[in-house]
Amino acid sequence: MPFYKCVEGELLEAPNFVSGPGFELLAGKHQDYTYPVDGWYWFSAQKKAEEALGCQPAPDPEPDEREIRRRETEERAESRRRDRAETKRNQSRP
């Protein structure tokens, strides 16, 4: 059960805590706060937050170019490892 905030139509979620200038919200003390706190609310479920705040979950960010290249490099390296292992197995067969 996390904290939620609607920003420009997108639902933000903070499961454990939120801190900002002059405030800190902790999940373990969520019942102690008077909401909203800097636009943050506590809801027992994401669906309830979406309905109450009129927001949708923020989309997952697209991976940046460096992340894409890193993944491709890892995939090529793994493919080379598999190829070498297969070659080694084939060479050891009678």
ChimeraX attribute file (.defattr): number of C-alpha atoms within 10 A of each C-alpha:
attribute: neighborCount
match mode: 1-to-1
recipient: residues
	/A:1	14
	/A:2	21
	/A:3	24
	/A:4	25
	/A:5	22
	/A:6	21
	/A:7	13
	/A:8	9
	/A:9	14
	/A:10	16
	/A:11	19
	/A:12	18
	/A:13	21
	/A:14	16
	/A:15	12
	/A:16	13
	/A:17	15
	/A:18	18
	/A:19	10
	/A:20	9
	/A:21	6
	/A:22	6
	/A:23	9
	/A:24	10
	/A:25	20
	/A:26	17
	/A:27	16
	/A:28	9
	/A:29	9
	/A:30	18
	/A:31	10
	/A:32	10
	/A:33	12
	/A:34	9
	/A:35	12
	/A:36	11
	/A:37	15
	/A:38	13
	/A:39	11
	/A:40	18
	/A:41	21
	/A:42	25
	/A:43	16
	/A:44	10
	/A:45	12
	/A:46	19
	/A:47	13
	/A:48	12
	/A:49	24
	/A:50	19
	/A:51	10
	/A:52	12
	/A:53	17
	/A:54	12
	/A:55	19
	/A:56	18
	/A:57	16
	/A:58	14
	/A:59	8
	/A:60	6
	/A:61	6
	/A:62	8
	/A:63	9
	/A:64	8
	/A:65	9
	/A:66	9
	/A:67	11
	/A:68	12
	/A:69	12
	/A:70	11
	/A:71	12
	/A:72	12
	/A:73	12
	/A:74	12
	/A:75	12
	/A:76	12
	/A:77	12
	/A:78	12
	/A:79	12
	/A:80	12
	/A:81	12
	/A:82	12
	/A:83	12
	/A:84	12
	/A:85	12
	/A:86	11
	/A:87	11
	/A:88	11
	/A:89	10
	/A:90	10
	/A:91	9
	/A:92	7
	/A:93	6
	/A:94	4
